[in-house]
Amino acid sequence: MSNPNMPYRNLGRCGLKLSQFSLGGWTTFGGSVKDFTSVRSILHVAFEAGINFFDIADVYAKGESERIMGAALKDFPRNELVISSKVFWPMSEDINDKGLSRKHVIESVNRSLQRIGTEYLDIYFCHRYDPETPVEETIRIMDDLIHHGKILYWGTSEWTADQIQEAMDICEKRGYYKPQVEQPQYNLLTREKFEKDVQPKATHHGMGLVTWSPLASGLLTGKYDNGVSEGRLSKIDWLKETLYTEQNVQRVRAMKNIADQLECSRGQLALAWLAAQPGMTSVILGATSIEQLQENLGALKITITPEVDKDLKKIFTY
Ligand SMILES: NC(=O)c1ccc[n+]([C@@H]2O[C@H](COP(=O)([O-])OP(=O)(O)OC[C@H]3O[C@@H](n4cnc5c(N)ncnc54)[C@H](OP(=O)(O)O)[C@@H]3O)[C@@H](O)[C@H]2O)c1
């Protein structure tokens, strides 16, 4: 199903079309939102709003995110969905149950397919670069998986420009399927690596870009202006330590003026800004309730003019 209110964009130079906003399951589905009825109702709102891309990973809630999202996604025709999963992070204490070796990738994709309840993944991400496995070994498996129809496209996540180039060179030399998409962290508070390193390289190679943590785990909504008493940052210590700094809170407060002038929330402004950045295919949203998802989708109505872009970049400098 496509929705006339949702823009769809080609994934880089390939024919696959993704909704401009998508929905992921990190820390939420199977984690902070465990109840199947709630997950199902959030996914229904997403699908009805025109979201076609759902981003999961084996490691999210140790497989539970794949299981619960997979079960809810059964409500929709498979061909209308773009489902991704990922491989790299350890799934157990076993020495081989991690990384991007042939053994782990093959075993992991089979488990992901089983948990999600699908015959193929539309996109399969290498969740990080694995310095302990020759990259050629990994690329060859991705190529094999495409030939076997278990995955349709493969991508990278948080790879540097040099690592992407290394992969492209090997694919070029050996005739393997190239990575079609990179999944980096990108938001107003985390700009430098993406804008200086990843975006130019990905664009040069015609890769699509699907970006994560667009609201910096909720910080960009302004919900932590007066402290952290509830929400994700109150539950995950390392995230609070990384994100909840005086400078970040000041910057988020400073953007309120611009949001007020546009008659939108700060979260909507942050999301609309991201979607308007060069090379962007899809901004992966996170939501723990229907209300949050609906509020975030309100970003579709906001136009980012060059002046607004400039004003925001002045606040969120690097
Ligand atoms: N490739 C990678 O390494 C990687 C890493 C991380 C994420 N991802 C992907 O990116 C997706 C999105 O990342 P994310 O979840 O970090 O996105 P995010 O938008 O930065 O954070 C989402 C969280 O912020 C809070 N929130 C969202 N909308 C809100 C609103 N309108 N008002 C108040 N609070 C709101 C909710 O948490 P609370 O309600 O709990 O406060 C929600 O779970 C993930 O699900 C995953 O698919 C990929």
The ligand as a Tripos MOL2 file, in Angstrom:
@<TRIPOS>MOLECULE
LIG
   48    52     1     0     0
SMALL
NO_CHARGES

@<TRIPOS>ATOM
      1 N1         22.3180    0.6300   12.9110 N.am      1 LIG1
      2 C1         22.4610    0.9140   14.1710 C.2       1 LIG1
      3 O1         23.5130    0.7090   14.7770 O.2       1 LIG1
      4 C2         21.2710    1.4590   14.9190 C.ar      1 LIG1
      5 C3         21.4350    1.9570   16.2260 C.ar      1 LIG1
      6 C4         20.3020    2.4820   16.8530 C.ar      1 LIG1
      7 C5         19.0870    2.5250   16.2010 C.ar      1 LIG1
      8 N2         18.9670    2.0060   14.9460 N.ar      1 LIG1
      9 C6         17.6710    2.0150   14.2230 C.3       1 LIG1
     10 O2         17.0860    3.3000   14.2260 O.3       1 LIG1
     11 C7         15.7860    3.2460   14.8030 C.3       1 LIG1
     12 C8         15.4340    4.5590   15.4390 C.3       1 LIG1
     13 O3         16.3910    4.8850   16.4310 O.3       1 LIG1
     14 P1         15.9290    5.4630   17.8330 P.3       1 LIG1
     15 O4         14.8700    4.6080   18.4130 O.co2     1 LIG1
     16 O5         17.1560    5.7220   18.6240 O.co2     1 LIG1
     17 O6         15.2560    6.8430   17.3380 O.3       1 LIG1
     18 P2         15.0270    8.2140   18.1230 P.3       1 LIG1
     19 O7         13.9520    8.9130   17.3950 O.co2     1 LIG1
     20 O8         16.3170    8.9410   18.2910 O.co2     1 LIG1
     21 O9         14.5290    7.7830   19.5720 O.3       1 LIG1
     22 C9         13.2850    7.1580   19.7160 C.3       1 LIG1
     23 C10        12.8260    7.2470   21.1700 C.3       1 LIG1
     24 O10        12.6470    8.6090   21.5570 O.3       1 LIG1
     25 C11        11.4230    8.7290   22.2820 C.3       1 LIG1
     26 N3         10.4760    9.4840   21.4400 N.ar      1 LIG1
     27 C12        10.2310    9.3050   20.1040 C.ar      1 LIG1
     28 N4          9.2990   10.1660   19.6610 N.ar      1 LIG1
     29 C13         8.9390   10.9070   20.7120 C.ar      1 LIG1
     30 C14         8.0300   11.9780   20.8760 C.ar      1 LIG1
     31 N5          7.3050   12.4320   19.8560 N.pl3     1 LIG1
     32 N6          7.9020   12.5450   22.1090 N.ar      1 LIG1
     33 C15         8.6420   12.0880   23.1500 C.ar      1 LIG1
     34 N7          9.5250   11.0690   23.0670 N.ar      1 LIG1
     35 C16         9.6860   10.4860   21.8540 C.ar      1 LIG1
     36 C17        10.9280    7.3080   22.5520 C.3       1 LIG1
     37 O11        11.5600    6.7760   23.7340 O.3       1 LIG1
     38 P3         10.8940    6.8150   25.2150 P.3       1 LIG1
     39 O12         9.4180    6.9180   25.0560 O.co2     1 LIG1
     40 O13        11.3580    5.5250   25.8120 O.co2     1 LIG1
     41 O14        11.5200    7.9990   25.8800 O.co2     1 LIG1
     42 C18        11.4810    6.5730   21.3500 C.3       1 LIG1
     43 O15        11.6200    5.2020   21.5450 O.3       1 LIG1
     44 C19        15.8910    2.0330   15.7510 C.3       1 LIG1
     45 O16        14.6490    1.5080   16.1060 O.3       1 LIG1
     46 C20        16.6830    1.0740   14.8940 C.3       1 LIG1
     47 O17        15.8570    0.4760   13.9240 O.3       1 LIG1
     48 C21        20.0420    1.4940   14.2970 C.ar      1 LIG1
@<TRIPOS>BOND
     1     1     2 1
     2     2     3 2
     3     2     4 1
     4     4     5 ar
     5     4    48 ar
     6     5     6 ar
     7     6     7 ar
     8     7     8 ar
     9     8     9 1
    10     8    48 ar
    11     9    10 1
    12     9    46 1
    13    10    11 1
    14    11    12 1
    15    11    44 1
    16    12    13 1
    17    13    14 1
    18    14    15 2
    19    14    16 1
    20    14    17 1
    21    17    18 1
    22    18    19 2
    23    18    20 1
    24    18    21 1
    25    21    22 1
    26    22    23 1
    27    23    24 1
    28    23    42 1
    29    24    25 1
    30    25    26 1
    31    25    36 1
    32    26    27 ar
    33    26    35 ar
    34    27    28 ar
    35    28    29 ar
    36    29    30 ar
    37    29    35 ar
    38    30    31 1
    39    30    32 ar
    40    32    33 ar
    41    33    34 ar
    42    34    35 ar
    43    36    37 1
    44    36    42 1
    45    37    38 1
    46    38    39 2
    47    38    40 1
    48    38    41 1
    49    42    43 1
    50    44    45 1
    51    44    46 1
    52    46    47 1
@<TRIPOS>SUBSTRUCTURE
     1 LIG1         1 GROUP 0 **** ****
